[in-house]
């Protein structure tokens, strides 16, 4: 059954202080949902929650470093105690990396996996009982990098591929429970995520980002996600270029690798 009524539904969004996370909060807030915002940036997430409350939205901001399991467990427990349960969990928090593999410390890979993969796992583990009880929805902000290769971002791709494998398998396990899982694969999006991309040394890189096509806005991504939830989509590939890339990578993977490598070859310039 498609989802139609979001009024008073409890929606937890990680990485909610800015970017796609904040846009998702705004979109679902317009439908009357209660918005629980999680972010490592305590000042930012509190300000975002305050802004929603001034518009009459039931919202609360929580500091949560998703790379720490104890943070995820404690905050999810606080949300359940406050709201009675969770209807939607949006695993959005993430970081990225841009650097050639040969120049990248292994610690960078651990950091990216801790946030992107384990952060989603920890939050899902903490919320799964409530989600099953309320026949809720898990939304995973993955990436085209989770279903196809992307030169210069081996750590980021690895984390997103891990998310894809984990959540498609989990969907198979819990399908009969009534919980729906939707994987979302945006392409290049205009957010501050890229301004904080890790370089090979683990510091924020000054290397300019290579993009393919025109980056879309976080608000457009959030609007598409809302429509996808309404339609109970299992996989949401965004933008025409994203859809084209997805199918080329499926039907002609070697051709896709060559085209992609030419498009973003500047990522390997040192």
Secondary structure, DSSP 8 states (H G I E B T S, - for coil): ------TT-EEEEES-SSHHHHHHHHHHHTTT-EEEEEES-HHHHHHHHHHHHHTT--EEEEE--TT-HHHHHHHHHHHHHHHSS-SEEEE-----B-S-GGG--HHHHHHHHIIIIIHHHHHHHHHHHHHHHTT-EEEEE--GGGTS--TT-HHHHHHHHHHHHHHHHHHHHHGGGT-EEEEEE--SEESTTGGG-B-TTSSB--S----SS--EEHHHHHHHHHHHHHTT-SEEE-SHHHHHHHHHHHH-HHHHHHHHHHHTGGGG--
